[in-house]
Amino acid sequence: MNRSVIWNLWHGCHKISEGCRHCYVYRGDARRGVDSTVVKKTKRFDLPVRKKKNGAYTIPPGTEVMTCFTSDFFVEDAGGWRDEAWDMIRERKDLTFFMITKRIHRLQQCLPDDWDEGYEHVTICCTIENQQQADFRLPIYKEAPLRHKILICEPLLGPIDLSSWLGDWVEQVVAGGESGREARICDYEWIKAIRDACVEKSVAFRFKQTGTHFRKEGHLYQVARQFQHAQARKAGINFQPPDR
C-alpha cells in the first residue's frame, strides 16, 4: 500500500450546505477555543516541497497526499495562496494529491492556467449529501475538466438517486453516515440504493462508515466512533467492477 500524508495547507472554512452542519473541524476547534470561520495559512503550507539536508524531498515519491482536510481547497478566503499551492502541486508530479470539495461550483475560477483537462496526479472529489446537492453539484462535476472523479456521499442525510448520473466518468462512489453526538441518522436502505446503482452502471462502490446513528431493517443502532468503519466493512457490500 502506498504511503499517505495529510497536507492541511490552510485551516478554517464556512458552512455552505446541510452536510456542513456538524462539521468535525468545527467540533474540534470548539474544544480548543478556535474560530473555524477564520481561514489561516498553516505552518505546513509548503510541506510538499520541503527538503532534507541531502536535498531529497521530505515526502518521498509515490506518496498519496490527502489535501486540505481541515478546510476546502476552493474556499473563497484562500484566493491569495491558491496559486502558490498549485505551483507546489505542479512541482510534485511524483506524488498523488487527493482533495474533497463542496465547492465544485468554484472549480473553474480557481484552476491554474495550464490545467487543460486536469493534472493526471490530482483527484478532486465532489461531496453530495442529499438529493438537493446532487441535483446542484453533479451537472457541474460531470462537465468539470478533471482526470479523476470520485463522488463522496457523506455524510449521507437522505436517499439519493444516482441512476441517471453514473457512468464511466466516475471512478468510484463512497458513501457513509455522520459521526458525532449530534449526528443525523443514516439508513442502510439509502446506502444499498447507491450501491445498487453503482453495480448497475459498473462503477466502484465503497461503504466507508455507518455513522453514529445507523438504521437497518427498522432498528436504530448507536455505533461508537471506533467501530463505524469496521461495521461498514462487515456489511460486505463494497463493489469493484471486474474491468477496473
VMD Tcl script that draws the C-alpha trace (Angstrom):
set ca {
  {0.00 0.00 0.00}
  {1.27 3.47 -0.88}
  {2.26 5.76 1.95}
  {-0.06 8.69 2.65}
  {0.34 12.01 4.44}
  {-2.08 14.80 5.34}
  {-1.38 18.26 3.95}
  {-3.59 20.85 5.62}
  {-2.14 23.92 3.94}
  {-4.81 26.22 5.36}
  {-7.32 25.77 8.16}
  {-10.85 27.08 8.63}
  {-13.91 27.19 6.42}
  {-17.51 28.40 6.08}
  {-20.57 26.15 6.22}
  {-22.45 26.18 2.93}
  {-24.88 23.24 3.00}
  {-26.59 20.69 5.26}
  {-23.59 18.38 5.18}
  {-21.60 21.08 6.99}
  {-23.98 21.43 9.95}
  {-22.00 19.19 12.32}
  {-18.57 19.62 10.71}
  {-15.82 17.71 12.54}
  {-13.43 20.65 12.08}
  {-15.83 22.98 13.87}
  {-16.28 20.44 16.67}
  {-12.55 20.07 17.17}
  {-11.91 23.80 17.01}
  {-14.68 24.50 19.53}
  {-12.92 22.30 22.08}
  {-9.74 24.35 21.59}
  {-11.44 27.73 21.52}
  {-10.57 28.29 17.84}
  {-12.84 30.22 15.46}
  {-13.35 27.87 12.49}
  {-14.66 30.68 10.28}
  {-11.24 32.33 10.20}
  {-9.24 30.80 7.34}
  {-5.49 30.85 8.01}
  {-2.43 29.50 6.23}
  {-0.81 26.78 8.35}
  {2.82 26.11 9.25}
  {2.70 23.08 6.93}
  {1.80 25.17 3.88}
  {4.98 24.28 1.99}
  {5.08 20.62 3.10}
  {5.20 19.01 -0.38}
  {8.34 20.92 -1.40}
  {10.28 20.73 1.88}
  {13.64 19.04 1.56}
  {16.07 17.18 3.78}
  {19.67 18.22 4.30}
  {20.70 15.90 1.46}
  {18.41 17.72 -0.97}
  {15.78 14.98 -1.22}
  {12.14 15.87 -0.71}
  {10.81 15.19 2.79}
  {7.77 13.49 1.25}
  {9.06 10.59 -0.87}
  {7.84 9.92 -4.42}
  {4.72 7.76 -4.69}
  {3.09 9.17 -1.56}
  {-0.62 9.99 -1.55}
  {-1.19 13.49 -0.21}
  {-4.57 13.99 1.48}
  {-5.03 17.67 0.75}
  {-6.89 20.36 2.72}
  {-8.90 18.15 5.08}
  {-9.49 20.91 7.66}
  {-10.81 23.36 5.08}
  {-11.88 23.35 1.42}
  {-9.22 23.85 -1.24}
  {-11.63 26.14 -3.09}
  {-12.77 28.20 -0.12}
  {-13.07 31.87 -1.06}
  {-10.71 33.15 1.64}
  {-7.70 31.22 0.26}
  {-7.57 33.07 -3.04}
  {-4.26 34.73 -2.17}
  {-2.50 31.42 -1.53}
  {-4.03 29.06 -4.07}
  {-1.69 29.87 -6.97}
  {1.32 29.02 -4.82}
  {-0.40 25.80 -3.78}
  {-0.91 24.87 -7.45}
  {2.79 25.60 -8.07}
  {3.77 23.07 -5.39}
  {1.31 20.50 -6.73}
  {2.69 21.01 -10.24}
  {6.27 20.61 -8.99}
  {5.49 17.31 -7.26}
  {4.20 15.25 -10.16}
  {5.73 12.25 -8.40}
  {3.00 12.45 -5.72}
  {-0.75 11.95 -5.98}
  {-2.95 14.64 -4.49}
  {-6.44 13.82 -3.20}
  {-8.91 16.51 -2.19}
  {-12.64 16.69 -1.39}
  {-14.81 19.75 -2.04}
  {-18.33 21.02 -1.51}
  {-17.43 23.97 -3.74}
  {-17.29 22.32 -7.13}
  {-19.15 25.37 -8.44}
  {-15.96 27.38 -7.80}
  {-13.63 24.98 -9.60}
  {-13.33 26.76 -12.95}
  {-12.40 30.12 -11.43}
  {-9.76 28.53 -9.18}
  {-7.82 26.43 -11.71}
  {-4.28 27.25 -12.89}
  {-3.71 28.44 -16.46}
  {-2.08 25.19 -17.60}
  {-4.80 22.91 -16.19}
  {-6.36 21.94 -19.55}
  {-8.26 18.68 -18.84}
  {-6.63 18.29 -15.44}
  {-3.40 17.12 -13.84}
  {-3.02 13.35 -14.00}
  {-1.74 13.20 -10.41}
  {-4.69 15.12 -8.88}
  {-8.07 13.69 -7.84}
  {-10.78 16.16 -6.88}
  {-13.79 14.52 -5.21}
  {-17.24 16.08 -5.01}
  {-19.41 15.73 -1.91}
  {-23.17 15.20 -2.27}
  {-25.02 14.68 0.98}
  {-28.63 14.75 -0.22}
  {-30.70 14.92 -3.40}
  {-30.73 18.72 -3.40}
  {-26.95 18.90 -3.55}
  {-26.76 16.04 -6.05}
  {-29.07 17.97 -8.36}
  {-26.96 21.11 -7.99}
  {-23.41 19.74 -7.94}
  {-23.48 16.73 -10.26}
  {-24.20 18.62 -13.52}
  {-21.20 20.84 -12.74}
  {-18.99 17.94 -11.65}
  {-19.74 15.78 -14.67}
  {-18.61 18.51 -17.05}
  {-15.62 19.61 -14.97}
  {-12.17 19.21 -16.58}
  {-10.79 16.55 -14.22}
  {-8.77 13.41 -14.93}
  {-10.11 11.59 -11.87}
  {-13.56 11.93 -10.33}
  {-14.92 10.31 -7.16}
  {-18.34 11.01 -5.61}
  {-18.47 11.26 -1.82}
  {-21.99 10.68 -0.43}
  {-21.04 11.58 3.11}
  {-22.50 12.42 5.48}
  {-25.43 10.73 3.75}
  {-28.53 12.56 5.02}
  {-31.22 11.01 2.86}
  {-31.85 8.89 -0.23}
  {-30.00 9.97 -3.38}
  {-30.95 8.78 -6.86}
  {-27.73 8.47 -8.88}
  {-29.15 6.20 -11.58}
  {-29.20 8.89 -14.27}
  {-25.74 10.22 -13.46}
  {-23.40 7.29 -13.03}
  {-21.19 6.24 -15.90}
  {-17.58 5.70 -16.85}
  {-16.77 9.32 -15.97}
  {-16.97 8.35 -12.28}
  {-14.16 6.20 -10.91}
  {-15.80 5.42 -7.56}
  {-18.66 6.32 -5.23}
  {-18.05 6.41 -1.47}
  {-20.96 6.52 0.99}
  {-21.17 6.82 4.75}
  {-23.05 8.19 7.72}
  {-22.40 11.13 10.01}
  {-20.35 10.90 13.21}
  {-20.58 12.81 16.48}
  {-23.06 13.29 19.30}
  {-25.42 15.35 17.15}
  {-25.12 13.12 14.10}
  {-28.19 12.59 11.96}
  {-29.47 9.12 11.11}
  {-28.06 7.17 8.19}
  {-30.33 4.45 6.81}
  {-28.89 1.26 5.33}
  {-31.51 1.35 2.58}
  {-30.03 4.64 1.32}
  {-26.58 3.06 1.23}
  {-27.84 -0.02 -0.59}
  {-29.69 2.03 -3.19}
  {-26.50 3.88 -4.08}
  {-24.60 0.60 -4.15}
  {-27.18 -0.99 -6.45}
  {-26.97 1.96 -8.83}
  {-23.17 1.56 -8.90}
  {-23.43 -2.15 -9.66}
  {-25.88 -1.49 -12.47}
  {-23.55 1.10 -14.05}
  {-20.32 -0.82 -13.28}
  {-18.93 1.91 -11.01}
  {-16.80 1.02 -7.99}
  {-18.53 1.49 -4.63}
  {-17.25 1.68 -1.04}
  {-19.34 1.79 2.13}
  {-16.96 3.82 4.28}
  {-18.67 4.11 7.67}
  {-22.02 3.63 9.36}
  {-22.06 6.91 11.24}
  {-23.14 7.21 14.88}
  {-26.88 6.62 14.40}
  {-27.38 3.82 11.91}
  {-30.77 2.42 10.95}
  {-31.04 -1.05 9.44}
  {-34.22 -3.05 8.87}
  {-36.17 -0.70 11.15}
  {-33.71 -0.93 14.05}
  {-31.70 2.11 15.14}
  {-28.17 1.33 16.29}
  {-25.76 3.55 18.21}
  {-22.30 2.81 16.81}
  {-19.22 4.04 18.68}
  {-16.76 6.01 16.55}
  {-14.04 3.36 16.69}
  {-16.36 0.71 15.20}
  {-18.05 2.68 12.41}
  {-15.57 1.77 9.67}
  {-15.35 -1.86 10.73}
  {-19.12 -2.27 10.82}
  {-19.35 -0.84 7.31}
  {-16.78 -3.34 6.06}
  {-18.67 -6.20 7.72}
  {-21.70 -5.38 5.57}
  {-19.73 -6.85 2.68}
  {-21.31 -4.64 0.02}
  {-18.24 -2.94 -1.43}
  {-18.09 -3.38 -5.19}
  {-15.25 -3.36 -7.68}
  {-16.11 -3.82 -11.36}
  {-14.08 -6.66 -12.88}
  {-12.80 -4.45 -15.69}
  {-11.46 -1.68 -13.42}
}
mol new
graphics top color blue
foreach p $ca { graphics top sphere $p radius 0.5 }
foreach p [lrange $ca 0 end-1] q [lrange $ca 1 end] { graphics top cylinder $p $q radius 0.2 }
display resetview
